[in-house]
């Protein structure tokens, strides 16, 4: 009888360490939570991918422009022409207008962020020659 009592005691100890099988409701709940977790993970991954794509798609190109050299060249060319006071003011206003329009148009066409040369350390494309050519054409058109 001691053997039976011992085996019953061992059985009780063994039963306390073994988990009872899950009910149908518990299994369904686990499956639902697992599926919900997978859906949340998939939506988060999709959101991150779309956000990354939109940021890279909408990011402006960054270019540099040497404003000082452009203005210095204009000042030098204007001083060589020996203009009267009124003519110099008119030429300066044409230049300012052409410069602003050239920069604004370039920025709109290329979705670009234009930085002045001193603000750029290195590695940015320089658009100075292109803008100076555009200013020359605009000023020639304003004279006509």
C-alpha positions, 0 to 999 in steps of 0.5 A: 500500500505504501507503493500505491501511496507513494505513486499517488504522491509522485503522480500529484507532484508530476501533475502539478508540473505538467500544464493542462492542455489548452481549451479550444477557446484558449487556442483560438485566442492565441491564434487571434493574438498571433494574427493581430501581431502579424498584421500590426507588424506588416502594417508598420513595415509597409508604413515605414517603406512608404514613408521612406519612399515619399521622403526620398521622392520629395527631397529637394536637390541641394545645389550651390550658387556663388552670389558674391562672384556674380555680383562682383562680375556685374559691378565690374562690367557696369563700372567699365560702361561709364553709365550715368546715375539714372542708367546705372540704377536702371541697369542695377534694378534689371540685374536684381530682377533677372537674378531673382527670376533666374534663381526662382525659375531654377528652383521651381524647375529642378525642385532644388534648394539653392545655397550660397557658396560660403554655406557649402563645405563641399560636395554640392553641384555648382550652378553659378555658370548656368544662372549667370548665363540665364541672367545674361539672357534675361537682361538682353531680353529686358533691353529689347 
